[in-house]
């Protein structure tokens, strides 16, 4: 879903007089998916999520799904999130994330290594060959750094340091190249509900990209603005959703500057309690 630039707790509390309501379970679509920079919070314990994106088609005044957006389209025509098929464990951790082509075949697979319920690493596979892998460093319960390596040579490709705000949300993401030199710095901002409000990507103290978001009552983006500071281009998107019984979106129409551009569809499988 969404235009792009180039975790969870269940508690049951008791008092001496009454049992408190059990919080509704949530699933975060963020790390290990194309939504890392602008996570979505889904209702329920999601077991699997599949998302497919299509070009919007005007069928006698009704906007429908047209041709599926291809890998080549994303390379040349539109910067848009990949089609994905993501599996989660019962704790909300991503186990595998498949990136799908227009024939519904995976052109890449991200597999996450979990130890004691926490991600400790991940590998990216293309055509049955692991191309790179990552290792994570923790500061308490939070990932504070990850290092990405070439799987054939075990040489470092890139690294990033992560900091968090008081709500436990990503605040900064500082990228480094293989020589340890700083590259992009990403700064994240959130609203009072912890929903993504904006992020900027800077290099050499100069902002290159800024994305801004406005969320609807269901917690999903209804507006998105993309500002490319290098070309002075500004693109604006609005989103019109339909939802399942859980309140998670199952389709949307994306309008670019008022023109219907993309139709996306999602299916979910839920863990049942």
Protein Blocks (a to p, Z undefined) as FASTA:
>chain_A
ZZddfbdcddddddfkbccdddddddddfehiaklmmccddedjdfbdcddddddddeeh
iacddddddfklmmmmoccdddddddddfkopafbdcdddfkopafbdcddddeehiafb
dcddeehiafbdcddddehjbcfbdcdddfklopafbdcdddddfkopafbdcdddfkop
acbdcdddddfkopafbdcddeehiafbdcdddddfkopafbdcdddfklopacdddddd
dddfkopafbdcddeehiafbdcddddddddZZ
